[in-house]
């Protein structure tokens, strides 16, 4: 404990008595910063996101904070936990049980945050304050989905413009976030960074966020069109989002794929193998180990299973591999193998694992890429059909 006195002692040159006695007051204790006790955080706010903890980064779910109040500073620390159903819960601790502003930023410190009113609850109660759904956006051309590389996506909540995204072009299907919202139409970008995922608010304090639409346009909305945005305009021109379909897509079974027409597996004697756990290492078998069992090189085995070309490390215990040995007489020129799905509904979502196909050409048509295997996209990521390209 440190102390201070009310007034300093008064001195004269050495060898003399003080001119007057110096009264001493009772010492006043001063608490140092290290001695200041922190208040106990007895409340919490919980966010639930429909993806696994490992998918948070690849689905670019953004950054969260609780806005500063008169009683409590900004809260930026969140604990991560994964539920038994493969969902992620983010938890922030609070000292005060007061209404909080939950802030979501797609890009940290970009200055374009969305606000949601939430109410902290006592720790351990398990109350979920907000629920969000990460998705990726595609458009339909005839009987397949594709990634658009040019144009704009418009996302509406409560029948009002929530966010505008400008596709980056240059053979990429990612997009920039602009500063447009329900009150403003602007070309200003929120950040020079770009992403390929959209985070949908689903429930805030138990209330479902309704009036959600998505609109794909090859050209930016004009100011005249922007001034006419309304519920009736959206119902005529935009695609209503089926939120239940988006949730259900996370648990859809992966469909069987027809690989009998691809490369050496066109041989009628094609064989398949289920990946096992190595009893010594307790890890999955490696590509060389599996290949050796079937008289193949690791490269030949990978060529027979093109779904893993982008990231062979994605192989897991229980996956099924084609292991037919290639023969010179049966090796054919690579063929297009579309996704096992051929019927799509606008506004609905489908897991990426049921949407990708393998194609010789990158493009379905100018400005629209084939959806091919991509290790950066989780297999269970919901791919939303934003609309028919023929109606754009």
C-alpha positions as CSV (number, residue, x, y, z in Angstrom):
1,X,0.0,0.0,0.0
2,X,1.4,3.4,-0.9
3,X,0.6,6.7,0.8
4,X,0.7,10.5,0.4
5,X,0.8,13.4,2.9
6,X,-1.3,16.5,2.7
7,X,1.6,19.0,2.7
8,X,5.4,18.7,2.3
9,X,7.8,19.3,5.2
10,X,9.4,22.7,5.5
11,X,13.2,22.9,5.9
12,X,16.0,25.6,6.6
13,X,19.7,25.2,5.9
14,X,21.5,22.4,7.6
15,X,22.5,22.8,11.3
16,X,19.3,24.8,12.3
17,X,16.1,23.8,13.8
18,X,13.0,24.1,11.5
19,X,11.4,27.5,11.7
20,X,8.1,25.9,12.6
21,X,7.0,22.4,13.4
22,X,5.4,20.5,10.5
23,X,2.1,19.0,11.5
24,X,1.5,15.5,10.1
25,X,-1.9,14.4,9.0
26,X,-3.2,10.9,8.9
27,X,-1.9,9.1,5.9
28,X,-4.4,8.7,3.0
29,X,-4.1,5.3,1.2
30,X,-4.1,5.4,-2.6
31,X,-5.0,2.2,-4.5
32,X,-2.7,1.3,-7.3
33,X,-4.1,0.0,-10.6
34,X,-3.0,-3.6,-9.8
35,X,-5.0,-3.4,-6.6
36,X,-8.3,-2.4,-8.2
37,X,-10.6,-5.4,-8.0
38,X,-12.3,-6.4,-11.2
39,X,-16.1,-6.9,-11.1
40,X,-17.2,-10.4,-11.6
41,X,-18.9,-11.2,-15.0
42,X,-22.1,-13.0,-14.0
43,X,-23.9,-12.7,-17.4
44,X,-23.3,-13.9,-20.9
45,X,-24.4,-13.4,-24.5
46,X,-24.5,-16.3,-26.9
47,X,-24.4,-16.4,-30.7
48,X,-25.1,-19.6,-32.6
49,X,-23.8,-20.0,-36.1
50,X,-24.9,-22.9,-38.4
51,X,-21.4,-24.3,-39.1
52,X,-18.7,-26.1,-37.3
53,X,-15.9,-24.2,-35.5
54,X,-13.5,-25.4,-38.2
55,X,-15.7,-23.8,-40.9
56,X,-15.9,-20.3,-39.3
57,X,-12.8,-19.1,-41.2
58,X,-13.6,-20.7,-44.6
59,X,-17.2,-19.4,-44.5
60,X,-15.9,-15.9,-43.5
61,X,-18.4,-15.4,-40.8
62,X,-16.8,-12.0,-39.7
63,X,-16.1,-10.3,-36.4
64,X,-18.3,-9.7,-33.4
65,X,-18.3,-7.3,-30.4
66,X,-20.7,-5.9,-27.8
67,X,-20.8,-2.2,-28.1
68,X,-19.6,0.0,-25.2
69,X,-22.2,1.3,-22.9
70,X,-22.2,3.9,-20.0
71,X,-21.7,1.0,-17.6
72,X,-19.4,-1.4,-19.4
73,X,-16.6,-1.2,-22.0
74,X,-16.6,-2.9,-25.4
75,X,-16.5,-6.7,-25.2
76,X,-14.5,-8.4,-28.0
77,X,-13.5,-11.7,-26.4
78,X,-15.6,-14.7,-27.4
79,X,-15.3,-18.3,-26.3
80,X,-16.0,-21.0,-29.0
81,X,-17.8,-24.2,-28.4
82,X,-19.3,-26.8,-30.8
83,X,-22.6,-28.5,-30.2
84,X,-23.3,-32.2,-30.7
85,X,-25.2,-31.2,-33.9
86,X,-22.1,-29.5,-35.5
87,X,-23.1,-25.9,-34.8
88,X,-20.8,-23.3,-33.2
89,X,-21.7,-21.2,-30.2
90,X,-19.8,-18.0,-29.4
91,X,-20.1,-16.8,-25.8
92,X,-19.1,-13.3,-24.4
93,X,-19.2,-12.6,-20.7
94,X,-20.7,-9.4,-19.3
95,X,-20.7,-7.6,-16.0
96,X,-24.0,-5.7,-16.5
97,X,-27.4,-7.2,-17.4
98,X,-28.4,-4.4,-19.7
99,X,-29.5,-4.2,-23.3
100,X,-26.5,-4.6,-25.5
101,X,-25.8,-3.8,-29.1
102,X,-24.3,-6.8,-30.8
103,X,-22.1,-5.6,-33.7
104,X,-21.2,-7.7,-36.7
105,X,-18.4,-6.6,-39.1
106,X,-17.7,-8.6,-42.2
107,X,-14.2,-7.0,-42.2
108,X,-12.7,-5.9,-39.0
109,X,-12.4,-2.1,-38.5
110,X,-14.0,-1.4,-41.9
111,X,-16.6,0.9,-40.3
112,X,-19.7,-0.9,-41.7
113,X,-21.2,-2.8,-38.8
114,X,-24.7,-4.3,-38.5
115,X,-26.3,-3.8,-35.1
116,X,-28.7,-6.1,-33.2
117,X,-30.4,-5.5,-29.8
118,X,-29.8,-8.4,-27.4
119,X,-30.2,-9.0,-23.7
120,X,-27.5,-10.8,-21.6
121,X,-28.7,-13.6,-19.4
122,X,-27.2,-15.3,-16.3
123,X,-24.3,-17.5,-17.0
124,X,-25.1,-21.2,-17.6
125,X,-28.7,-20.6,-18.6
126,X,-27.9,-21.6,-22.2
127,X,-30.0,-18.8,-23.7
128,X,-29.2,-18.1,-27.4
129,X,-29.4,-14.4,-28.2
130,X,-28.9,-14.6,-31.9
131,X,-28.7,-17.2,-34.7
132,X,-26.9,-16.8,-38.1
133,X,-26.7,-18.8,-41.2
134,X,-23.6,-18.7,-43.5
135,X,-24.3,-19.5,-47.1
136,X,-22.8,-19.2,-50.6
137,X,-24.7,-17.8,-53.6
138,X,-25.1,-19.4,-57.0
139,X,-27.4,-18.8,-59.9
140,X,-29.2,-21.4,-62.1
141,X,-28.6,-21.8,-65.8
142,X,-30.9,-24.5,-67.3
143,X,-30.3,-27.7,-65.2
144,X,-27.2,-26.6,-63.2
145,X,-26.0,-24.1,-60.8
146,X,-23.0,-21.9,-61.4
147,X,-20.8,-19.2,-59.8
148,X,-21.4,-15.7,-61.4
149,X,-18.2,-13.7,-61.9
150,X,-19.8,-10.3,-62.8
151,X,-22.7,-8.3,-61.6
152,X,-24.3,-7.6,-58.2
153,X,-26.1,-9.5,-55.4
154,X,-28.7,-7.6,-53.3
155,X,-29.7,-9.0,-50.0
156,X,-32.9,-7.8,-48.3
157,X,-34.2,-8.3,-44.7
158,X,-37.7,-7.2,-43.6
159,X,-38.2,-6.2,-47.3
160,X,-35.4,-3.6,-47.0
161,X,-32.0,-3.5,-48.6
162,X,-29.6,-5.0,-46.1
163,X,-26.4,-5.4,-48.1
164,X,-25.2,-4.9,-51.7
165,X,-22.3,-7.0,-53.1
166,X,-20.3,-6.3,-56.2
167,X,-18.8,-9.3,-57.9
168,X,-15.0,-8.9,-58.4
169,X,-14.8,-10.2,-61.9
170,X,-11.5,-11.3,-63.4
171,X,-12.6,-15.0,-63.5
172,X,-13.4,-14.9,-59.7
173,X,-16.8,-15.5,-58.1
174,X,-16.0,-13.6,-54.9
175,X,-17.5,-10.1,-54.2
176,X,-16.9,-6.8,-52.5
177,X,-19.3,-5.4,-49.8
178,X,-20.5,-1.8,-50.7
179,X,-21.8,0.9,-48.4
180,X,-25.3,0.6,-49.8
181,X,-28.2,0.0,-47.4
182,X,-31.9,0.7,-47.0
183,X,-31.3,4.5,-47.2
184,X,-28.3,4.8,-49.5
185,X,-27.2,3.6,-52.9
186,X,-23.5,4.1,-53.3
187,X,-20.5,2.8,-55.3
188,X,-18.3,3.2,-52.2
189,X,-16.7,-0.1,-51.0
190,X,-16.7,-1.1,-47.4
191,X,-13.3,-2.6,-47.8
192,X,-10.9,-3.6,-50.5
193,X,-11.1,-7.2,-49.2
194,X,-13.6,-9.5,-50.8
195,X,-15.4,-12.7,-49.7
196,X,-17.5,-15.4,-51.2
197,X,-19.9,-16.1,-48.3
198,X,-23.0,-14.3,-46.9
199,X,-24.1,-14.4,-43.3
200,X,-27.9,-14.3,-42.9
201,X,-29.4,-13.2,-39.6
202,X,-32.0,-15.9,-38.7
203,X,-33.2,-15.2,-35.2
204,X,-32.6,-12.3,-32.8
205,X,-33.8,-13.0,-29.2
206,X,-36.1,-15.7,-30.6
207,X,-37.7,-13.6,-33.3
208,X,-37.3,-14.9,-36.8
209,X,-36.0,-12.3,-39.3
210,X,-38.6,-12.3,-42.0
211,X,-38.9,-10.7,-45.4
212,X,-35.6,-12.1,-46.7
213,X,-34.9,-11.9,-50.4
214,X,-31.9,-12.3,-52.7
215,X,-31.5,-10.6,-56.1
216,X,-28.8,-11.2,-58.7
217,X,-28.4,-8.5,-61.3
218,X,-25.9,-8.1,-64.2
219,X,-26.1,-4.4,-63.7
220,X,-26.2,-2.2,-60.6
221,X,-29.7,-1.0,-59.5
222,X,-30.4,2.4,-60.9
223,X,-31.5,5.2,-58.6
224,X,-35.0,5.1,-60.0
225,X,-35.2,1.3,-59.3
226,X,-33.8,1.9,-55.8
227,X,-36.5,4.4,-55.1
228,X,-39.2,1.9,-56.0
229,X,-38.0,-0.9,-53.8
230,X,-40.9,-2.3,-51.8
231,X,-42.4,-5.6,-50.7
232,X,-44.4,-5.9,-53.9
233,X,-41.4,-5.0,-56.1
234,X,-39.3,-7.7,-54.3
235,X,-42.1,-10.3,-54.7
236,X,-42.0,-9.6,-58.5
237,X,-38.3,-9.3,-59.2
238,X,-36.3,-11.0,-56.3
239,X,-36.1,-14.5,-54.9
240,X,-37.5,-15.2,-51.4
241,X,-35.1,-17.1,-49.3
242,X,-36.2,-20.4,-47.8
243,X,-34.5,-20.3,-44.4
244,X,-35.8,-23.8,-43.4
245,X,-34.2,-25.2,-46.6
246,X,-30.9,-23.6,-45.7
247,X,-30.9,-25.1,-42.2
248,X,-32.0,-28.5,-43.6
249,X,-29.2,-28.5,-46.2
250,X,-26.6,-28.9,-43.4
251,X,-27.9,-32.4,-42.6
252,X,-28.8,-33.6,-46.1
253,X,-27.2,-36.9,-47.1
254,X,-24.6,-36.8,-49.8
255,X,-25.9,-38.3,-53.0
256,X,-24.2,-41.2,-54.8
257,X,-22.1,-40.1,-57.8
258,X,-21.8,-41.8,-61.1
259,X,-18.1,-42.1,-61.7
260,X,-18.2,-45.1,-64.0
261,X,-17.7,-43.0,-67.0
262,X,-14.6,-41.2,-65.8
263,X,-11.1,-42.1,-66.8
264,X,-10.1,-45.7,-65.9
265,X,-13.2,-46.2,-63.8
266,X,-15.1,-46.6,-67.1
267,X,-13.9,-50.2,-66.9
268,X,-16.8,-52.5,-65.9
269,X,-14.5,-54.2,-63.3
270,X,-14.1,-51.0,-61.3
271,X,-13.6,-51.6,-57.6
272,X,-14.0,-49.4,-54.6
273,X,-12.4,-49.2,-51.2
274,X,-13.5,-47.7,-47.9
275,X,-10.7,-45.8,-46.1
276,X,-9.8,-47.3,-42.7
277,X,-7.9,-46.2,-39.6
278,X,-4.3,-47.3,-39.3
279,X,-4.2,-49.3,-36.0
280,X,-0.7,-48.2,-35.2
281,X,-0.9,-44.4,-35.8
282,X,-4.6,-44.2,-35.0
283,X,-4.9,-41.9,-38.1
284,X,-6.5,-42.5,-41.4
285,X,-4.6,-44.5,-44.0
286,X,-2.5,-42.4,-46.3
287,X,-2.9,-42.1,-50.1
288,X,0.4,-44.1,-50.7
289,X,-0.7,-46.9,-48.3
290,X,-4.1,-47.3,-50.0
291,X,-2.5,-47.1,-53.4
292,X,0.1,-49.8,-52.6
293,X,-2.7,-52.2,-51.5
294,X,-4.2,-52.0,-54.9
295,X,-1.1,-51.9,-57.1
296,X,-1.3,-48.2,-57.9
297,X,0.8,-45.2,-57.4
298,X,-0.5,-42.4,-55.2
299,X,-0.9,-40.2,-58.3
300,X,-2.9,-42.9,-60.1
301,X,-5.2,-43.3,-57.1
302,X,-5.7,-39.6,-57.0
303,X,-6.5,-39.5,-60.7
304,X,-9.2,-42.0,-60.1
305,X,-10.8,-39.8,-57.5
306,X,-10.8,-36.2,-58.9
307,X,-13.0,-34.9,-56.1
308,X,-9.8,-34.8,-54.0
309,X,-7.5,-33.2,-56.6
310,X,-7.8,-29.7,-55.0
311,X,-7.0,-31.0,-51.4
312,X,-6.0,-34.6,-50.9
313,X,-5.7,-34.0,-47.2
314,X,-9.5,-33.8,-47.1
315,X,-9.7,-37.6,-47.2
316,X,-11.3,-39.0,-44.1
317,X,-11.9,-42.4,-42.5
318,X,-15.0,-43.9,-44.0
319,X,-14.7,-42.2,-47.4
320,X,-15.0,-44.5,-50.4
321,X,-12.4,-44.4,-53.2
322,X,-12.3,-45.8,-56.7
323,X,-9.3,-48.2,-56.8
324,X,-9.6,-49.8,-60.3
325,X,-6.2,-50.2,-61.8
326,X,-5.9,-48.1,-65.0
327,X,-5.2,-50.0,-68.3
328,X,-4.0,-48.3,-71.4
329,X,-6.9,-49.8,-73.3
330,X,-9.5,-48.3,-71.0
331,X,-8.0,-44.8,-70.4
332,X,-10.2,-42.3,-72.2
333,X,-10.2,-38.6,-72.6
334,X,-11.7,-36.9,-69.5
335,X,-15.4,-36.4,-69.6
336,X,-17.7,-33.9,-68.0
337,X,-19.4,-35.3,-64.9
338,X,-22.1,-33.0,-63.6
339,X,-23.4,-33.0,-60.0
340,X,-25.8,-35.7,-59.0
341,X,-28.5,-33.0,-58.7
342,X,-30.3,-31.9,-61.9
343,X,-33.4,-30.2,-60.4
344,X,-33.2,-27.0,-58.4
345,X,-35.6,-24.6,-56.8
346,X,-34.9,-20.9,-56.5
347,X,-34.4,-19.7,-53.0
348,X,-33.6,-23.2,-51.7
349,X,-30.1,-24.4,-50.5
350,X,-28.2,-27.5,-51.3
351,X,-25.0,-28.8,-49.6
352,X,-21.8,-28.1,-51.7
353,X,-21.1,-31.9,-51.6
354,X,-24.2,-32.4,-53.8
355,X,-23.6,-29.5,-56.1
356,X,-20.1,-29.7,-57.5
357,X,-19.2,-31.5,-60.7
358,X,-16.1,-32.0,-62.8
359,X,-15.9,-30.3,-66.2
360,X,-13.3,-29.8,-68.9
361,X,-14.3,-26.2,-69.4
362,X,-14.3,-23.7,-66.5
363,X,-17.3,-21.7,-67.8
364,X,-20.9,-22.7,-68.4
365,X,-21.2,-19.4,-70.4
366,X,-19.5,-16.0,-70.3
367,X,-19.7,-14.7,-66.7
368,X,-20.8,-18.0,-65.2
369,X,-18.3,-20.6,-63.8
370,X,-19.0,-24.3,-63.4
371,X,-19.1,-25.3,-59.7
372,X,-16.2,-27.7,-59.4
373,X,-14.4,-29.4,-56.4
374,X,-12.9,-26.8,-54.1
375,X,-11.2,-27.5,-50.8
376,X,-11.9,-24.0,-49.6
377,X,-15.6,-24.7,-49.6
378,X,-16.9,-27.1,-46.9
379,X,-18.8,-30.0,-48.3
380,X,-21.8,-29.1,-46.0
381,X,-21.8,-25.4,-46.9
382,X,-25.3,-24.3,-48.0
383,X,-25.3,-23.2,-51.7
384,X,-28.3,-21.0,-52.3
385,X,-30.0,-20.8,-55.7
386,X,-30.4,-17.1,-56.0
387,X,-32.4,-17.2,-59.2
388,X,-32.7,-18.2,-62.8
389,X,-30.2,-16.6,-65.0
390,X,-32.7,-16.4,-67.9
391,X,-34.8,-14.0,-65.8
392,X,-32.0,-11.6,-65.0
